[in-house]
Amino acid sequence: MTGYKDYGFYNAKPTHNFGYQLAPLLRMLDKSANQCILDLGCGNGYLVNYLISQGFDAYGTDASKNGIALANKTNPGRFFVQDLSSGRLPEALQALAFDTIISTEVIEHLYDPEGFIDFCRNVLRPGGQIIVTTPYHGYLKNLALSLFDKWDNHMNPLWLGGHIKLWSKRTLCRLLTEKGFSLNSFTGCGRIPYFWMSMIIKAKLIK
């Protein structure tokens, strides 16, 4: 059985998703409310390093040792290797009071997304916020994929480490609501409305 498949980071440049996600994601952040940020699944650390350059207090964890090594070249001590299935933050981060968790293009790769959101609940301080991005799926986009016979490309079963879950706004919001979060904002990004490449959901922990 194959274990964890490293994404394969070769540099600290932004991955393609940040070309259309970065601007709307930044609009959801406020230094007065988002004072201590954790990027779960930070990859090569591009987002965290960018946030630090903009004056945010940010940290990142990822299962990729190569990605973390690249990230730490820019801001040493801000990045740590972590297996999300462990259920615990790296020891160096356990004393921090995170009010914000960001997770970009991670939840669609997880066998246990409920466990992931439970982990976020345990990490966040009361009233904390979570910002999640994932590929968008909705009626019109799904219909277009079917009409043009693109599902094999879109959900390639031969992609080792590829997408496991398909999320719509409704299903992701339902998961967050069931775990005690209240939806703050939603935006689609990339392409035209309802054919978006990704969606970004921001929610607040209320219970």
N, C-alpha and C positions, 0 to 999 in steps of 0.2 A: 504494500500500500504506500502510495506517495505521500510524503509529509508536506511541510510548508514550502511553497514555491516563492523564492525571492523575486520581487518585481524586476530587478536588474537595473539598478541605478548606476549611471556612469559619470554623472556630474550633478552639480547643485542647481542646475537651471530649472525653471518651472516646467512641470509636466503639462501636456496639451490642455487639460481641463481648466487650468488657471487662465487660459486665454479668454474664456467667456465667464468664468466663475468669480475671478478675483474682485472685480468692481462691485457686483451686487453683494458679495459677501462682506466687503468692507463697509458698505452702507448699513449693514446690520450691526456694526460694532460701534461702541461709544466708550471712550476711555473712562468716563465717570461710572459706568455700569459694568464694563468688562475689564476689570482690573487685574485679574490673574487667570490667564488662559492656558488651557491644555489642549494640544492638537493630538488626538488619538489616531494613530495610523499616519504619522506625519511624513512618511517616505523619506525623501532626501532633505527635508527640513525647509524647503523653499518658503512655505507660507509663514512658518514661525519666524524665520530670519527676516522676512519682509515686515511682519508685524513689529518685531523688535526695532527695526529701522524706522518705524513710524511712531515709536514711543510706547508701544504696548509691552506689558510684562507677560511673556509667553514661553512655553515649554513644549516639548514634543516627545512622543514615544512611538516606536515602530518595531515590528519583528525583524526588519531588515538590518542586519549588522552593517552592511555596506552603506545603506542609506543613512544610518545614524553617524557613521564615521564621516561621511561627506558633510552632513549637517553641522557637526561639531567643529569643522574647520573654520566656520564663520563665527559661531558663537559657542565656544567651548563651555561645557557644563550645563547646557540647556536641553540636551537630548539624551535619551536613554533607550536601550533595547528592552522591549517588553513583548511578551506573549499575552495577547488579550485574554486567552483562555485561562490564564493563571488566576484571574480574579483579583489581583493586587497590583498596585502601582509599584514601580521601582522604589527601593527604600529611600533614595535621595529626594523623592517627591512626596512622600507620605505626610510630611508635616505641613505642606502648603495647603492653603484654603482656596481651592479653585472655584471661581464664580462663573466660569465659562468653559464649556467643552466644545471644540470644533472637530468634526470628523468629515473629511471630504472623500467621497467615492470609496468608502470602506464597507458600509453596511450591506451592500449587494454581494459582497464576497464572503459573508459570514453564514455558517450553518446555524448559529444560535443568535439571531438578532435580539431576541428578548433578553438573553443573558448579557448581551452587550449594553443594552439600555439600562438593565439593572446595575451593571458596573458603573455606568455614568451617574446614576442616582446616588450610588454610594460615594463617589468621588466628589460630587458637587456639594457645596454648602447650601443651606436652605435658601430658596428663592433663586438659585443659580439658573443659568441658561445653557441650552444646547443648540448648536447649529449643525445641521446634517445636510450634506449634499449626496445625491445619488442619481443615476440615470432616470429620466422622466419616462413614465408610461401612462398613457391615457387612450381613450377610445379612438380618436383620429389618428394618432401616431401608430397605434397597434393595427388599425385598419390599413394604413398605408404600407406597413411592413408586410401584411398579408397579401395585399393586392399586387405588390411588386416583388413578391417572393423573396424577401430579404431577411427572414427570420434566421436562416442558417448563418448569415453573416453577422447579424445583430447579436445572436446568442450562440456563438460558435461552440459546440460541445467539445471540440478538440483543443480549446484554449485552456491549457493547464493553469489552474489558479484563477480562472475567469469568474464570471458572474454566476451566482447561485440563486439569488432571489430577484424577482422583478417587482419593483415598488411603484404604486400609484400614490398620488397625494392622499387619497382616502385611506389606503392601507398603512402608510407610514404615520399619518396623523392618528389613526386608531391605535397603533402600537404605543405611540408617545402618550396619548391620553390615558390608556389603560395602565401605564406606568407612572401616572401622577403628574404629567406635564400638561400645560395649557398652551395652545398654539398662539404665537405672537405674530408671525408673518410667514408668507410664502411667496416665492418668486420662481419663475422658470427662466432659464438662460441658455443661450446658444440656439440658433435658428429662429424661426417665426413662432408666434404663440401657438401652443398645443401640439407643436412638433419639436418642442424644446429638446436639447440634448440632455440637460440635467435640470433638477429642481433643487431649491434650497429652502429648508424649513427651519425656522427658529421657534423654540418653545421654552417655557419657563417652568421650573419645578415648583409645584404648588402644594404637594402633599407627599 
